[in-house]
C-alpha cells in the first residue's frame, strides 16, 4: 500500500520554476518535477522511456468517506484495441479529461485504485508524483510510493488523497472554467522518469 503525502506549494530550499518542456541537458529528477509551478508545455519523457512495460489496466476514483464511485475506466485487452486514427498524435494516449460533480471540490478525501502490470524486468521503487494546477497556480501536490514489483506481475495500487481545503472563491473559478484545472503525473523507477501523463478537469453543477 503506498504512502501518500501532501507537499507545500514551495520549499525555502527549492527555487520554483514554471512548467518547462525538458530540463536542458540533464535527466529529469524528482527535485525537478517538485520544483515546477505550472503544467509542463509538453512531456518530459518519450513513450520509449517505459522500458519496464508498465501498463495501466484499470482506474477507479471514489469518495473515500462515503464509498461513492466517481469515475472508473478499464483498458481493453490488447487484441481489442482499435487502430488509432491516421495522423493522431502519439502523445494523445497520455492525456485524459475528467468530469466530476462540483461537490467534488468540497470533499476532504478521495480514494483511488489503480491496477497495473509490469513486463519482464523487476520494478524497484515505483513512485508517482502528481502536481495539480489551476491556471498555472499550484494548488495540490502528492507523492506516493508503491515500492517493488516483481517481473510479469499484475499489481493493485490503493491511494488515499487528503484534499486541502480550497476557498470558496477559488472553487467557483474552477467550476466556471472547465478544463483549466490540470495535472501532471510523473512516474519514477529507482529515480528515473519512465512515464509522464496529463489530465484536465471539469467540475459540473448538477441540474
N, C-alpha and C positions, 0 to 999 in steps of 0.2 A: 504494500500500500504506500503510495507516495506521500511525502511530507510537503505541505503547502505553506508558503509564507507570503504575506503581502508586504511589498517593499515601498518605502517612501519614494516620492517622485524624484528626489535628488539626494546626493550624499555630499558632505563637505569636502570629501577627498576625491570626488569624481566630477569632472567637468562635463556638464550636459552638452549634448550636441544634437542638431536636428537629424532627421532621417536621411541617411546617405545611402546611395545605391551599393557601395562597397568600400570598406576601409582600404585605402590605396596601398598596394604592395605589401600586404601583411595578411595573415589568416584572420578570419573573423573569430573573435574571442567572446567569452561570456561577459567580460567587462565592457567590451564594445557595445553589445546589444543592451546592456543595462544602462548605458550612458545615453541612449537615444531618447529624444524628447518629442519626436514626431514620427509618423509612419514612414517607412523607407520608401524611396522612389521606385525601387524595383525589388528584386530578390537577391539576397546576399549569398546564395549558393546556387549552382545549377542543379537540375534534377539528377544529374550523374553523380552528385556528391553522396547520394544514398547508396553507398556500396554495401550496406548491410541488408538491403532488400526489405526494409521496414515498410509494411503496408497496413493502412488503417482499414479495418473491416466493418466496424460499426461504431456509432457515437450517439450517446443519449445525454440530454440535459434535463434536469428535474429541479423543482423547488425542494431543497433538502429538508425543510421543516414539515412540509405537507405531503411530500412524495408525488406531487402533481407533475406529470411528464410535460415538458415544454417543447422538446424537439427530439426527433430520432431519425437517424439515417443509417442504412445498411448498404454497403458496397455490393454490387452484383458480382457473381463469380466471373473469373477472367474470361471464360468462354462465352459469357453472356454480355460482355461489354460491347456496346455499339461502336462502330467506327466513328472517330471524330470527324466533323465536317471539314472538307478541304479548306485549307487556309486558316483553320482555327489555331490561335497561338498555343504553343506547348504549355505555357505557364497557366492557361485558363483552368487547368485541373487543380491548381494550387490555391484557388480562392473560392470563397463561398459567401453568399448573402443570407443573413438570418433575419427573420421577422418574429419578434416577440411581443407579447402584450405590454402596454405601457406600465402595468403593475410590476413588471419585471424589475424596473428601476428602484422600487421600494423594497425588494426582497433583501434579506440580510445574508442568506447563504444559498448557494446552488450546488448541486452535486452533479458530477459528470462521470460517465462510464465509457471508456474507450477500449475497444478490443482491437488488437493489432497482432500481426505476425512478423516474424523475422526470418531471414534466409539462412544460409549455411554457416555464416560467421556468428560467433558469440557477440553479444552486445554488452560491453561493460559500461556502467554508469550512464544510463539513459536519462537525460534531463530535458525538461521543457521550460522555457522562459516565455511568458506571454505578456505583451505590452498593449494596453488599451488606451485609445486616444479619442478625444472629441475635438474636431477642428484644430488638429496639431497641438492639443494640450494633453499631456499625460494625465490620466485620471485613475488608472489602476495598473499594477504590475504584480505578476505572480511568478513563482519559481517552484517547480515541482521536480522531484527526483524519483524515478522508478527503480533504478538500480540495475542489476544484472539480468540479462535474458539469455537463456541457453539457445543454441542454434536450432533452427527448424521448429520453433515453438510458436504457439498462439497464446497471447497474454491478455489479461484484463487489467486496466489501469483505472482505479477509482480515485477521484479527487474531489475535494470539497473547497469551494471558493468562498471565502469570507468577503462579503461585498461592503466596502467602505461606504458610509453614508454620503449621498450626493445632495447638495442643497436644492431646494425646490426650483429655483431659477434655472439651474443647470439641467435638471430633469426636463423642464419644459422646453428648453432649447434642443435637447436631444430628441424629444418627441417631434418637435416642429421641423427638424431637419433630418429626415431618414437617410441612412447610409453615410452620414457624415461622422458617425461613430465607427471607428475602425480598430483593428488589432493586427499585430504581427505575432506569430507563434514560431519560436526558434527551437529546434531540436538538436541537442548535442549528444555525442557519444564520446566518452573519455575526453571531453573538452573540445572536440572537433565538431563544427557545424555540419550537419548532414541533411537537414531538411528545414525549409522555411515556407510557411503557409500564411495566407492573409484572409481576413474576414471583414465584412461590413455589416452593420446592424441597423434595423429599423424597429422602432418601438411604437406600436399601434394601439390607439384607443378603440375599445370595442363599442359597437353601436348600441 
